[in-house]
Amino acid sequence: MASCTSLVWDKSKFENASSSSAKKQRCEDFSPPPPPPPPPPPSLSEKTDPRSIIKVYNYDSDDEINYEDVDEFGVHEMTDKEDKEYSRQIKESEGFDVMDFPKSFSCGKIMPIINLNYHANHLKSLSELALKEYNEKKKTKLEFVKLVKANLEPCEGFQYYITFDVKDADAVDGPILTFQALVWDGIDEIEVVLCMLEISN
């Protein structure tokens, strides 16, 4: 698997590779990804799962933005304050629950996938692959129910932090369980890093 600069994999725990709160330097030849296409309008009968709602970082005048670093898209290099909050979220959720920092840039930043429906088929395939490996190891018969949310991290391809619901295929009225999977979708290969019950914070 590719080695990512922002996180270091250590069994079941992720740690921020840099404990310093110093401002991250802009990577050469790297620019923020283009904005996703607008989502289709929801039908009147469709209800949004509250777990799928993406929280957005609240920018204020205390963020000490260096406006000389603001690019043509209105994006600036992540400040110390923003980086501290971002690092806290990474540490507490291991990358699965991260706010959107729409005006901040940082190389290798884990970002929530805004338009989940647009990526739904690919994320479902990755989730089912992770769940298949989990079932084989644990001798279970869990099956995919639906996507909840997902984050991505550039890493010689992308690492996807996917949260999804599952159920026991043999249980008629069994409970819905929430799982998390980390899947590396590399340039020439796909690797399931982990698949587990959702982390309780």
C-alpha positions in Angstrom: 0.0 0.0 0.0 1.2 3.5 -0.6 2.7 5.5 2.2 0.7 8.6 2.9 2.3 11.7 4.5 -0.5 12.9 6.7 -1.3 9.7 8.6 0.7 6.7 9.8 -1.1 3.4 10.0 -0.3 1.6 13.3 -2.6 -1.5 13.6 -6.0 -0.1 14.6 -4.9 3.4 15.4 -4.1 6.4 13.3 -1.9 9.1 14.6 -1.2 12.5 13.0 2.3 12.1 11.6 3.2 15.6 12.7 2.3 16.8 16.2 3.5 20.3 15.4 0.9 23.0 14.9 3.1 24.9 12.5 1.4 26.0 9.3 1.6 23.3 6.6 3.5 24.2 3.5 1.8 24.1 0.1 2.9 21.1 -1.9 4.5 21.7 -5.3 2.5 21.0 -8.4 -0.6 20.3 -6.3 -3.9 22.2 -6.5 -7.3 21.6 -4.8 -9.6 19.2 -6.7 -12.3 20.9 -8.8 -15.7 21.3 -7.1 -18.0 18.3 -7.5 -21.0 18.6 -9.8 -24.2 19.8 -8.1 -26.3 17.0 -6.6 -29.7 16.3 -8.2 -32.6 17.8 -6.4 -34.1 15.4 -3.8 -37.5 14.0 -4.3 -40.3 15.1 -1.9 -40.4 11.6 -0.4 -36.6 11.4 0.1 -35.3 12.2 3.6 -31.7 12.9 4.4 -30.1 10.7 6.9 -28.9 13.1 9.7 -25.6 11.1 9.9 -24.9 12.1 6.3 -25.1 15.8 6.9 -21.6 17.3 6.5 -20.5 19.9 9.1 -18.7 22.9 7.8 -15.9 24.7 9.6 -17.0 28.2 10.9 -14.4 30.7 9.7 -13.9 33.8 11.7 -11.6 36.8 11.9 -9.4 35.0 14.5 -8.1 32.6 11.9 -5.2 34.9 11.0 -5.4 34.2 7.2 -2.5 35.4 5.2 -4.4 36.8 2.2 -1.3 36.8 0.1 -1.6 33.0 0.0 -5.3 33.1 -1.1 -5.5 31.6 -4.6 -7.8 32.3 -7.5 -10.4 29.9 -6.0 -10.5 31.9 -2.7 -8.7 29.0 -0.9 -5.9 29.8 1.6 -3.3 27.7 3.2 -4.6 26.1 6.4 -3.9 28.3 9.4 -2.6 27.0 12.8 -6.0 27.3 14.3 -7.7 25.4 11.5 -5.0 22.8 11.5 -5.4 22.3 15.3 -9.1 21.7 14.9 -8.6 19.4 11.9 -6.0 17.4 13.7 -8.3 17.0 16.7 -11.0 15.5 14.5 -8.6 13.1 12.8 -7.3 11.9 16.1 -10.8 11.4 17.6 -12.4 9.7 14.6 -9.4 8.2 12.9 -10.3 10.0 9.7 -14.0 8.9 9.5 -15.6 12.1 10.8 -14.1 15.3 9.5 -15.6 18.7 8.9 -15.5 20.4 5.5 -12.9 23.2 5.4 -14.0 24.6 2.0 -11.7 27.7 2.1 -8.5 25.9 3.4 -5.8 24.0 1.6 -3.4 21.4 3.0 -1.5 18.8 1.1 -2.9 15.3 1.7 -5.9 16.6 3.7 -8.8 14.2 4.4 -11.9 15.7 3.0 -15.6 14.7 3.2 -17.2 13.7 -0.1 -19.8 16.4 -0.7 -21.9 14.7 -3.4 -22.3 11.2 -2.0 -24.9 10.2 -4.7 -22.5 11.0 -7.5 -19.9 8.5 -6.1 -22.4 6.1 -4.7 -21.8 3.1 -7.0 -18.0 3.2 -6.5 -18.3 3.6 -2.8 -20.8 0.8 -2.5 -18.4 -1.5 -4.5 -15.5 -0.6 -2.1 -17.8 -1.1 0.9 -18.9 -4.5 -0.3 -15.3 -5.6 -1.0 -14.4 -4.6 2.6 -17.4 -6.4 4.0 -16.6 -9.5 2.0 -13.2 -9.7 3.5 -14.7 -9.1 7.0 -17.2 -11.9 6.5 -14.5 -14.3 5.4 -12.3 -13.5 8.5 -15.1 -13.4 11.1 -17.3 -16.2 9.6 -20.3 -13.8 9.5 -23.0 -13.2 6.8 -23.3 -9.4 7.0 -24.6 -7.7 3.9 -24.5 -4.0 2.7 -27.6 -1.9 3.4 -26.7 1.7 2.5 -24.0 4.4 2.5 -23.9 6.9 5.3 -21.0 9.1 4.5 -17.4 9.0 3.2 -14.2 10.9 3.2 -11.2 10.8 0.9 -7.5 11.3 1.1 -5.1 11.7 -1.8 -2.5 8.9 -1.5 -1.1 7.7 -4.8 -4.7 7.3 -5.7 -7.2 7.8 -2.9 -7.9 6.4 0.5 -11.6 6.2 1.2 -13.0 6.4 4.8 -16.4 4.9 4.3 -19.2 4.7 6.9 -22.1 2.4 5.9 -25.0 0.3 7.4 -25.1 -3.5 7.3 -27.4 -6.3 8.5 -27.2 -10.0 9.2 -28.4 -11.8 6.1 -29.7 -14.7 8.2 -31.6 -12.5 10.7 -35.1 -11.6 9.6 -35.6 -8.8 12.0 -32.0 -8.3 13.0 -30.6 -4.9 14.0 -28.9 -2.5 11.5 -25.3 -2.1 12.3 -23.0 0.8 11.3 -19.6 -0.2 9.9 -16.5 1.7 8.8 -14.0 0.7 6.2 -10.7 2.2 5.1 -10.0 1.2 1.5 -7.0 2.3 -0.6 -8.0 2.7 -4.2 -4.5 2.9 -5.8 -3.5 3.5 -9.3 -3.2 -0.2 -10.2 -4.7 -2.0 -7.2 -7.3 -1.8 -4.4 -6.5 -2.8 -0.8 -8.9 -3.1 2.2 -6.9 -1.6 5.1 -9.6 -2.2 7.7 -13.3 -3.0 8.2 -14.9 -2.8 11.6 -17.9 -1.7 13.6 -18.2 2.1 13.9 -15.9 3.8 16.4 -17.9 5.2 19.4 -16.6 8.6 20.4 
